[in-house]
Amino acid sequence: MRVIAGTARSMPLKTPRGTDTRPTTDRIKETLFNMLQSYIPDGIFVDVYCGSGGIGIEALSRGAEHAYFIDNDSESIKCINENLHFTKLEDKATVLKQDAFNALGLIHEKSVDVIFADPPYEAGFETGLVSVLSHMKYVDEDTIIIIEALKDTDFSFASEYGFDILKEKCYKTNKHVWLRKS
């Protein structure tokens, strides 16, 4: 795994040992950031269930002002901190080792530009995540929320929490669902 573009371009990133994380492939990451390119420069980025931190680091490398990294796994947190140090991006990052639902309440930004969440597949965290985000003051009509999930995960519940589905980008076995406040 590596950084695709920006100030840390081509730098290799460590990934946590074991099979608990699923690092996003370079091809999917490149597709994602091509679609996000206008939201990243000088923006605030939140990487939830971040594993190695590869998505948030990509955002920082491409010009995000600040990124929050949220994960509850000690091995992941160690890996994120090492990757931030290696890419020299640690001064633009806040790493929160906590349960995602609690950590989201610790972000005190006026507004967040992009929230990317990659919860464990089949754990059922998508509904809870959308519910929590619906109450965060930093989530406004301009905030883009992208949730990675299995391809057949139904997101029709999002409207109950005040979110519209902007698009779904499907890959072989998973998809990115783009949400925005109604």
MDAnalysis code that builds the backbone (N, CA, C; Angstrom):
import MDAnalysis as mda
import numpy as np

u = mda.Universe.empty(546, n_residues=182, atom_resindex=np.repeat(np.arange(182), 3), trajectory=True)
u.add_TopologyAttr("name", ["N", "CA", "C"] * 182)
u.add_TopologyAttr("resid", np.arange(1, 183))
u.add_TopologyAttr("resname", ["MET", "ARG", "VAL", "ILE", "ALA", "GLY", "THR", "ALA", "ARG", "SER", "MET", "PRO", "LEU", "LYS", "THR", "PRO", "ARG", "GLY", "THR", "ASP", "THR", "ARG", "PRO", "THR", "THR", "ASP", "ARG", "ILE", "LYS", "GLU", "THR", "LEU", "PHE", "ASN", "MET", "LEU", "GLN", "SER", "TYR", "ILE", "PRO", "ASP", "GLY", "ILE", "PHE", "VAL", "ASP", "VAL", "TYR", "CYS", "GLY", "SER", "GLY", "GLY", "ILE", "GLY", "ILE", "GLU", "ALA", "LEU", "SER", "ARG", "GLY", "ALA", "GLU", "HIS", "ALA", "TYR", "PHE", "ILE", "ASP", "ASN", "ASP", "SER", "GLU", "SER", "ILE", "LYS", "CYS", "ILE", "ASN", "GLU", "ASN", "LEU", "HIS", "PHE", "THR", "LYS", "LEU", "GLU", "ASP", "LYS", "ALA", "THR", "VAL", "LEU", "LYS", "GLN", "ASP", "ALA", "PHE", "ASN", "ALA", "LEU", "GLY", "LEU", "ILE", "HIS", "GLU", "LYS", "SER", "VAL", "ASP", "VAL", "ILE", "PHE", "ALA", "ASP", "PRO", "PRO", "TYR", "GLU", "ALA", "GLY", "PHE", "GLU", "THR", "GLY", "LEU", "VAL", "SER", "VAL", "LEU", "SER", "HIS", "MET", "LYS", "TYR", "VAL", "ASP", "GLU", "ASP", "THR", "ILE", "ILE", "ILE", "ILE", "GLU", "ALA", "LEU", "LYS", "ASP", "THR", "ASP", "PHE", "SER", "PHE", "ALA", "SER", "GLU", "TYR", "GLY", "PHE", "ASP", "ILE", "LEU", "LYS", "GLU", "LYS", "CYS", "TYR", "LYS", "THR", "ASN", "LYS", "HIS", "VAL", "TRP", "LEU", "ARG", "LYS", "SER"])
u.atoms.positions = np.array([
    [0.844, -1.172, 0.000],
    [0.000, 0.000, 0.000],
    [0.889, 1.235, 0.000],
    [0.456, 2.246, -0.755],
    [1.249, 3.459, -0.871],
    [0.334, 4.677, -0.983],
    [0.932, 5.859, -0.846],
    [0.217, 7.108, -1.078],
    [0.219, 7.338, -2.587],
    [-0.931, 7.650, -3.154],
    [-1.077, 7.768, -4.596],
    [-0.574, 9.103, -5.134],
    [-0.922, 10.216, -4.477],
    [-0.599, 11.539, -5.025],
    [-0.310, 12.530, -3.907],
    [0.215, 13.690, -4.306],
    [0.441, 14.785, -3.361],
    [1.843, 14.800, -2.779],
    [1.970, 15.448, -1.637],
    [3.277, 15.665, -1.022],
    [3.958, 14.378, -0.569],
    [3.182, 13.351, -0.269],
    [3.750, 12.065, 0.180],
    [3.657, 11.003, -0.916],
    [3.495, 11.441, -2.142],
    [3.311, 10.534, -3.280],
    [4.340, 9.406, -3.298],
    [3.855, 8.206, -3.550],
    [4.643, 6.979, -3.698],
    [5.247, 6.455, -2.403],
    [5.020, 7.121, -1.296],
    [5.570, 6.631, -0.026],
    [4.800, 5.382, 0.410],
    [5.518, 4.329, 0.783],
    [4.839, 3.112, 1.233],
    [4.275, 3.301, 2.642],
    [3.135, 2.676, 2.882],
    [2.501, 2.747, 4.195],
    [2.456, 1.357, 4.814],
    [2.646, 1.320, 6.119],
    [2.520, 0.060, 6.852],
    [1.046, -0.255, 7.048],
    [0.750, -1.537, 7.191],
    [-0.607, -1.959, 7.526],
    [-0.543, -2.810, 8.790],
    [-1.605, -2.765, 9.585],
    [-1.612, -3.578, 10.806],
    [-1.504, -5.066, 10.472],
    [-0.835, -5.790, 11.344],
    [-0.747, -7.242, 11.167],
    [-2.105, -7.876, 11.365],
    [-2.287, -9.019, 10.759],
    [-3.536, -9.759, 10.935],
    [-4.534, -9.474, 9.832],
    [-5.729, -9.991, 10.017],
    [-6.760, -9.881, 8.988],
    [-7.937, -9.005, 9.432],
    [-7.768, -8.267, 10.521],
    [-8.867, -7.442, 11.014],
    [-9.086, -6.188, 10.178],
    [-8.085, -5.754, 9.424],
    [-8.240, -4.580, 8.577],
    [-8.206, -5.001, 7.116],
    [-8.861, -4.186, 6.288],
    [-8.886, -4.419, 4.851],
    [-8.366, -3.165, 4.176],
    [-7.071, -3.042, 3.973],
    [-6.566, -1.822, 3.332],
    [-7.206, -1.619, 1.955],
    [-7.604, -0.396, 1.685],
    [-8.210, -0.059, 0.400],
    [-7.154, -0.165, -0.684],
    [-7.482, -0.857, -1.761],
    [-6.509, -1.034, -2.842],
    [-6.181, 0.316, -3.485],
    [-5.004, 0.379, -4.101],
    [-4.585, 1.616, -4.755],
    [-5.582, 2.037, -5.837],
    [-6.109, 1.090, -6.578],
    [-7.048, 1.416, -7.657],
    [-8.332, 2.040, -7.099],
    [-8.888, 1.452, -6.042],
    [-10.114, 2.003, -5.444],
    [-9.822, 3.360, -4.807],
    [-8.672, 3.472, -4.152],
    [-8.297, 4.743, -3.526],
    [-8.164, 5.849, -4.575],
    [-7.551, 5.526, -5.693],
    [-7.396, 6.513, -6.767],
    [-8.759, 6.932, -7.326],
    [-9.652, 5.978, -7.531],
    [-11.006, 6.283, -8.011],
    [-11.733, 7.178, -7.016],
    [-11.657, 6.822, -5.743],
    [-12.306, 7.607, -4.690],
    [-11.803, 9.045, -4.691],
    [-10.497, 9.228, -4.709],
    [-9.947, 10.575, -4.618],
    [-10.113, 11.373, -5.907],
    [-10.244, 10.716, -7.030],
    [-10.591, 11.440, -8.257],
    [-11.975, 12.065, -8.123],
    [-12.893, 11.349, -7.472],
    [-14.247, 11.882, -7.260],
    [-14.273, 12.942, -6.155],
    [-13.327, 12.868, -5.226],
    [-13.296, 13.791, -4.084],
    [-12.412, 15.016, -4.294],
    [-11.717, 15.100, -5.404],
    [-10.652, 16.089, -5.551],
    [-11.055, 17.528, -5.227],
    [-12.282, 17.929, -5.467],
    [-12.665, 19.316, -5.186],
    [-12.983, 19.554, -3.709],
    [-13.133, 18.504, -2.912],
    [-13.472, 18.641, -1.492],
    [-12.246, 18.616, -0.571],
    [-11.104, 18.177, -1.098],
    [-9.944, 17.921, -0.247],
    [-9.098, 19.158, 0.080],
    [-8.680, 19.954, -0.905],
    [-7.760, 21.062, -0.589],
    [-8.293, 21.980, 0.515],
    [-7.468, 22.182, 1.529],
    [-7.766, 23.041, 2.682],
    [-8.971, 22.587, 3.492],
    [-9.385, 21.347, 3.328],
    [-10.556, 20.847, 4.022],
    [-10.231, 20.090, 5.298],
    [-11.277, 19.770, 6.020],
    [-11.185, 18.939, 7.218],
    [-11.711, 17.560, 6.834],
    [-10.913, 16.534, 7.115],
    [-11.205, 15.165, 6.705],
    [-11.259, 14.283, 7.944],
    [-12.227, 13.378, 8.003],
    [-12.337, 12.439, 9.120],
    [-12.299, 11.024, 8.547],
    [-11.383, 10.206, 9.046],
    [-11.210, 8.819, 8.609],
    [-11.622, 7.920, 9.786],
    [-12.804, 7.313, 9.670],
    [-13.385, 6.516, 10.755],
    [-13.178, 5.031, 10.464],
    [-12.831, 4.262, 11.490],
    [-12.433, 2.856, 11.330],
    [-11.259, 2.836, 10.343],
    [-10.242, 3.604, 10.659],
    [-9.214, 3.941, 9.673],
    [-8.125, 2.906, 9.463],
    [-8.028, 1.872, 10.278],
    [-7.022, 0.832, 10.034],
    [-5.614, 1.390, 10.017],
    [-4.997, 1.441, 8.853],
    [-3.631, 1.951, 8.715],
    [-3.589, 3.468, 8.561],
    [-4.746, 4.077, 8.328],
    [-4.805, 5.522, 8.116],
    [-4.574, 5.928, 6.673],
    [-4.537, 4.973, 5.771],
    [-4.206, 5.243, 4.376],
    [-5.113, 6.244, 3.688],
    [-6.402, 6.226, 3.989],
    [-7.333, 7.156, 3.333],
    [-7.114, 8.576, 3.852],
    [-7.032, 8.741, 5.167],
    [-6.792, 10.062, 5.737],
    [-5.439, 10.626, 5.355],
    [-4.426, 9.774, 5.292],
    [-3.094, 10.219, 4.877],
    [-3.123, 10.662, 3.420],
    [-3.856, 9.955, 2.594],
    [-4.009, 10.369, 1.188],
    [-4.636, 11.765, 1.121],
    [-5.649, 12.004, 1.949],
    [-6.294, 13.324, 1.979],
    [-5.298, 14.407, 2.399],
    [-4.519, 14.140, 3.439],
    [-3.509, 15.119, 3.870],
    [-2.467, 15.347, 2.788],
    [-2.017, 14.288, 2.155],
    [-1.024, 14.401, 1.093],
    [-1.544, 15.261, -0.058],
    [-2.848, 15.207, -0.285],
    [-3.464, 15.955, -1.386],
    [-3.920, 17.351, -0.971],
    [-3.578, 17.770, 0.241],
    [-3.826, 19.155, 0.624],
    [-4.879, 19.422, 1.665],
    [-5.418, 18.396, 2.306],
    [-6.367, 18.647, 3.393],
    [-5.662, 19.422, 4.508],
    [-6.374, 20.323, 5.132],
    [-5.805, 21.134, 6.211],
    [-5.550, 20.298, 7.461],
    [-6.504, 19.413, 7.774],
    [-6.394, 18.592, 8.980],
    [-7.186, 17.300, 8.774],
    [-6.730, 16.236, 9.406],
    [-7.449, 14.965, 9.340],
    [-7.537, 14.356, 10.731],
    [-8.680, 13.762, 11.010],
    [-8.915, 13.012, 12.240],
    [-8.901, 11.535, 11.873],
    [-8.194, 10.745, 12.668],
    [-8.089, 9.310, 12.462],
    [-8.716, 8.624, 13.664],
    [-9.726, 7.807, 13.417],
    [-10.459, 7.160, 14.504],
    [-10.382, 5.647, 14.339],
    [-9.876, 4.989, 15.376],
    [-9.855, 3.529, 15.421],
    [-9.729, 3.114, 16.874],
    [-10.211, 1.929, 17.192],
    [-10.192, 1.446, 18.568],
    [-9.139, 0.360, 18.789],
    [-8.437, -0.033, 17.734],
    [-7.469, -1.121, 17.804],
    [-6.058, -0.590, 18.058],
    [-5.387, -1.121, 19.074],
    [-4.045, -0.649, 19.443],
    [-3.036, -0.823, 18.317],
    [-3.095, -1.959, 17.624],
    [-2.174, -2.205, 16.507],
    [-2.399, -1.186, 15.381],
    [-3.657, -0.871, 15.105],
    [-3.967, 0.130, 14.081],
    [-3.450, 1.502, 14.480],
    [-3.661, 1.879, 15.725],
    [-3.204, 3.194, 16.199],
    [-1.688, 3.312, 16.087],
    [-0.986, 2.252, 16.455],
    [0.476, 2.254, 16.322],
    [0.877, 2.443, 14.860],
    [0.214, 1.740, 13.991],
    [0.490, 1.806, 12.559],
    [0.191, 3.206, 12.000],
    [-0.931, 3.786, 12.383],
    [-1.301, 5.129, 11.937],
    [-0.235, 6.126, 12.357],
    [0.159, 6.075, 13.615],
    [1.170, 7.017, 14.112],
    [2.500, 6.851, 13.373],
    [2.904, 5.616, 13.102],
    [4.136, 5.387, 12.341],
    [4.009, 5.932, 10.920],
    [2.859, 5.708, 10.281],
    [2.651, 6.202, 8.918],
    [2.623, 7.728, 8.864],
    [1.994, 8.350, 9.851],
    [1.976, 9.812, 9.897],
    [3.377, 10.376, 10.097],
    [4.152, 9.741, 10.965],
    [5.531, 10.185, 11.191],
    [6.373, 10.007, 9.927],
    [6.257, 8.861, 9.287],
    [7.032, 8.562, 8.079],
    [6.716, 9.537, 6.947],
    [5.434, 9.895, 6.801],
    [5.031, 10.802, 5.727],
    [5.179, 12.272, 6.115],
    [5.600, 12.527, 7.342],
    [5.780, 13.875, 7.876],
    [4.475, 14.689, 7.859],
    [3.387, 14.018, 8.183],
    [2.075, 14.664, 8.188],
    [1.446, 14.699, 9.579],
    [2.213, 14.303, 10.602],
    [1.634, 14.192, 11.943],
    [1.184, 15.527, 12.532],
    [1.758, 16.651, 12.079],
    [1.347, 17.956, 12.610],
    [-0.029, 18.384, 12.097],
    [-0.567, 17.678, 11.098],
    [-1.885, 17.992, 10.548],
    [-2.928, 16.945, 10.953],
    [-2.585, 16.118, 11.931],
    [-3.446, 14.981, 12.262],
    [-3.798, 14.936, 13.745],
    [-4.999, 14.428, 14.004],
    [-5.430, 14.092, 15.357],
    [-5.843, 12.630, 15.330],
    [-5.199, 11.825, 16.182],
    [-5.479, 10.389, 16.240],
    [-6.275, 10.117, 17.506],
    [-7.440, 9.489, 17.336],
    [-8.318, 9.185, 18.467],
    [-8.478, 7.679, 18.592],
    [-7.933, 7.115, 19.679],
    [-8.082, 5.686, 19.936],
    [-9.316, 5.506, 20.813],
    [-10.432, 5.326, 20.142],
    [-11.704, 5.184, 20.854],
    [-12.713, 4.498, 19.955],
    [-13.791, 4.079, 20.562],
    [-14.957, 3.624, 19.828],
    [-15.397, 4.759, 18.897],
    [-15.736, 4.433, 17.663],
    [-16.073, 5.446, 16.664],
    [-17.221, 6.341, 17.110],
    [-18.263, 5.770, 17.677],
    [-19.430, 6.568, 18.050],
    [-19.076, 7.625, 19.094],
    [-18.226, 7.259, 20.059],
    [-17.789, 8.228, 21.076],
    [-16.802, 9.234, 20.508],
    [-15.864, 8.763, 19.692],
    [-14.828, 9.646, 19.141],
    [-15.414, 10.736, 18.262],
    [-16.475, 10.423, 17.528],
    [-17.084, 11.435, 16.659],
    [-17.584, 12.636, 17.465],
    [-17.948, 12.420, 18.710],
    [-18.377, 13.507, 19.580],
    [-17.240, 14.357, 20.107],
    [-15.998, 13.920, 19.897],
    [-14.830, 14.668, 20.368],
    [-14.263, 15.622, 19.315],
    [-14.853, 15.624, 18.146],
    [-14.401, 16.525, 17.075],
    [-15.129, 17.851, 17.256],
    [-14.347, 18.922, 17.408],
    [-14.937, 20.240, 17.671],
    [-14.608, 21.217, 16.552],
    [-14.912, 20.819, 15.355],
    [-14.740, 21.691, 14.190],
    [-16.065, 22.403, 13.927],
    [-15.985, 23.572, 13.318],
    [-17.207, 24.267, 12.919],
    [-17.906, 23.483, 11.812],
    [-17.104, 22.960, 10.888],
    [-17.631, 22.184, 9.768],
    [-16.578, 21.181, 9.330],
    [-17.016, 20.024, 8.870],
    [-16.123, 19.003, 8.323],
    [-16.494, 18.827, 6.860],
    [-15.482, 18.720, 5.996],
    [-15.732, 18.618, 4.560],
    [-16.052, 17.192, 4.128],
    [-15.251, 16.228, 4.602],
    [-15.433, 14.839, 4.184],
    [-15.285, 13.918, 5.391],
    [-16.205, 12.975, 5.500],
    [-16.111, 11.902, 6.494],
    [-16.116, 10.599, 5.717],
    [-15.047, 9.825, 5.881],
    [-14.951, 8.520, 5.241],
    [-14.974, 7.470, 6.340],
    [-15.876, 6.499, 6.219],
    [-15.982, 5.443, 7.232],
    [-15.953, 4.073, 6.566],
    [-15.136, 3.207, 7.104],
    [-15.004, 1.840, 6.590],
    [-15.207, 0.864, 7.749],
    [-16.460, 0.778, 8.251],
    [-16.705, -0.109, 9.395],
    [-16.541, -1.574, 9.006],
    [-16.301, -2.432, 9.992],
    [-16.187, -3.866, 9.687],
    [-17.438, -4.352, 8.959],
    [-17.217, -5.063, 7.871],
    [-18.339, -5.588, 7.091],
    [-19.185, -6.517, 7.958],
    [-20.459, -6.473, 7.750],
    [-21.444, -7.332, 8.410],
    [-21.533, -7.130, 9.922],
    [-20.939, -6.059, 10.440],
    [-21.054, -5.783, 11.873],
    [-22.310, -4.967, 12.180],
    [-22.921, -4.402, 11.150],
    [-24.141, -3.641, 11.345],
    [-23.951, -2.249, 11.907],
    [-22.755, -1.679, 11.763],
    [-22.475, -0.360, 12.324],
    [-22.993, 0.797, 11.468],
    [-23.408, 0.533, 10.241],
    [-23.780, 1.606, 9.322],
    [-24.925, 2.468, 9.864],
    [-25.971, 1.836, 10.369],
    [-27.122, 2.587, 10.869],
    [-26.732, 3.439, 12.076],
    [-26.013, 2.865, 13.018],
    [-25.569, 3.610, 14.194],
    [-24.672, 4.771, 13.822],
    [-23.800, 4.551, 12.859],
    [-22.889, 5.598, 12.400],
    [-23.664, 6.767, 11.800],
    [-24.617, 6.471, 10.929],
    [-25.424, 7.523, 10.312],
    [-26.250, 8.246, 11.375],
    [-26.769, 7.506, 12.344],
    [-27.525, 8.116, 13.435],
    [-26.670, 9.101, 14.228],
    [-25.476, 8.676, 14.612],
    [-24.572, 9.550, 15.371],
    [-24.214, 10.789, 14.550],
    [-23.881, 10.591, 13.281],
    [-23.494, 11.728, 12.437],
    [-24.639, 12.720, 12.242],
    [-25.864, 12.243, 12.302],
    [-27.013, 13.145, 12.124],
    [-27.119, 14.167, 13.254],
    [-26.463, 13.894, 14.397],
    [-26.511, 14.792, 15.545],
    [-25.258, 15.664, 15.699],
    [-24.283, 15.479, 14.849],
    [-23.042, 16.240, 14.969],
    [-23.184, 17.613, 14.311],
    [-22.859, 18.666, 15.057],
    [-22.998, 20.033, 14.545],
    [-22.072, 20.311, 13.373],
    [-20.949, 19.608, 13.289],
    [-20.002, 19.842, 12.198],
    [-20.424, 19.176, 10.890],
    [-21.479, 18.378, 10.933],
    [-22.028, 17.785, 9.706],
    [-23.125, 18.714, 9.208],
    [-22.851, 19.384, 8.075],
    [-23.838, 20.297, 7.521],
    [-24.170, 19.906, 6.079],
    [-24.893, 20.757, 5.396],
    [-25.345, 20.454, 4.034],
    [-24.203, 20.325, 3.039],
    [-23.012, 20.796, 3.397],
    [-21.858, 20.707, 2.501],
    [-20.961, 19.511, 2.801],
    [-21.190, 18.838, 3.916],
    [-20.367, 17.695, 4.310],
    [-20.703, 16.477, 3.451],
    [-19.663, 15.857, 2.926],
    [-19.823, 14.610, 2.179],
    [-19.457, 13.465, 3.115],
    [-20.346, 12.490, 3.241],
    [-20.090, 11.294, 4.040],
    [-20.013, 10.119, 3.078],
    [-18.938, 9.362, 3.172],
    [-18.772, 8.184, 2.325],
    [-18.598, 6.984, 3.248],
    [-19.449, 5.995, 3.064],
    [-19.367, 4.781, 3.879],
    [-19.072, 3.614, 2.956],
    [-18.025, 2.865, 3.297],
    [-17.698, 1.652, 2.555],
    [-18.454, 0.493, 3.188],
    [-19.086, -0.311, 2.343],
    [-19.880, -1.439, 2.833],
    [-19.898, -2.542, 1.786],
    [-20.390, -3.704, 2.196],
    [-20.581, -4.778, 1.236],
    [-21.552, -4.316, 0.155],
    [-21.384, -4.843, -1.023],
    [-22.150, -4.409, -2.190],
    [-23.667, -4.495, -1.988],
    [-24.125, -5.470, -1.223],
    [-25.568, -5.647, -1.064],
    [-26.151, -4.963, 0.185],
    [-25.365, -4.139, 0.865],
    [-25.857, -3.438, 2.051],
    [-26.879, -2.380, 1.640],
    [-28.032, -2.410, 2.298],
    [-29.120, -1.483, 1.993],
    [-28.966, -0.215, 2.830],
    [-28.971, 0.932, 2.185],
    [-28.834, 2.212, 2.877],
    [-30.120, 3.036, 2.833],
    [-31.253, 2.403, 2.569],
    [-32.517, 3.146, 2.506],
    [-32.850, 3.805, 3.852],
    [-32.269, 3.313, 4.944],
    [-32.491, 3.886, 6.273],
    [-31.949, 5.308, 6.397],
    [-31.036, 5.717, 5.532],
    [-30.366, 7.022, 5.657],
    [-31.357, 8.179, 5.667],
    [-32.433, 8.064, 4.918],
    [-33.420, 9.150, 4.858],
    [-34.095, 9.377, 6.212],
    [-34.207, 8.321, 7.014],
    [-34.799, 8.460, 8.354],
    [-33.961, 9.380, 9.250],
    [-32.687, 9.521, 8.932],
    [-31.769, 10.346, 9.725],
    [-31.451, 11.667, 9.041],
    [-32.186, 11.981, 7.974],
    [-32.017, 13.273, 7.317],
    [-30.924, 13.319, 6.263],
    [-30.581, 12.170, 5.693],
    [-29.536, 12.134, 4.667],
    [-30.086, 11.633, 3.337],
    [-29.577, 12.211, 2.271],
    [-29.860, 11.743, 0.919],
    [-28.684, 10.924, 0.434],
    [-28.967, 9.901, -0.352],
    [-27.902, 9.143, -1.012],
    [-27.573, 9.876, -2.301],
    [-26.359, 10.393, -2.393],
    [-25.927, 11.109, -3.589],
    [-25.551, 10.149, -4.707],
    [-24.821, 9.097, -4.331],
    [-24.413, 8.094, -5.314],
    [-23.892, 6.869, -4.602],
    [-23.844, 5.787, -5.343],
    [-23.224, 4.552, -4.884],
    [-22.238, 4.129, -5.963],
    [-20.999, 3.983, -5.582],
    [-19.964, 3.523, -6.507],
    [-19.661, 2.076, -6.142],
    [-20.031, 1.157, -7.027],
    [-19.873, -0.270, -6.752],
    [-18.579, -0.806, -7.336],
    [-17.970, -1.719, -6.588],
    [-16.774, -2.427, -7.016],
    [-17.133, -3.917, -7.051],
    [-16.171, -4.793, -7.046],
    [-16.471, -6.234, -7.139],
    [-17.351, -6.728, -5.996],
    [-16.912, -6.513, -4.767],
    [-17.644, -7.049, -3.614],
    [-18.139, -5.975, -2.655],
    [-17.706, -4.739, -2.849],
    [-18.076, -3.673, -1.922],
    [-18.516, -2.433, -2.695],
    [-18.873, -1.396, -1.941],
    [-19.291, -0.145, -2.567],
    [-19.001, 1.016, -1.634],
    [-18.978, 2.201, -2.221],
    [-18.898, 3.446, -1.465],
    [-20.240, 4.144, -1.632],
    [-20.886, 4.418, -0.523],
    [-22.160, 5.111, -0.532],
    [-21.915, 6.551, -0.092],
    [-22.297, 7.503, -0.931],
    [-22.106, 8.927, -0.685],
    [-23.396, 9.522, -0.111],
    [-23.302, 10.143, 1.048],
    [-24.451, 10.734, 1.709],
    [-24.232, 12.235, 1.948],
    [-25.348, 12.952, 1.997],
    [-25.310, 14.374, 2.336],
    [-26.606, 14.699, 3.038],
    [-26.552, 15.645, 3.992],
    [-27.764, 16.068, 4.704],
    [-28.791, 16.586, 3.709],
    [-30.044, 16.244, 3.959],
    [-31.137, 16.682, 3.071],
    [-31.332, 18.186, 3.171],
])
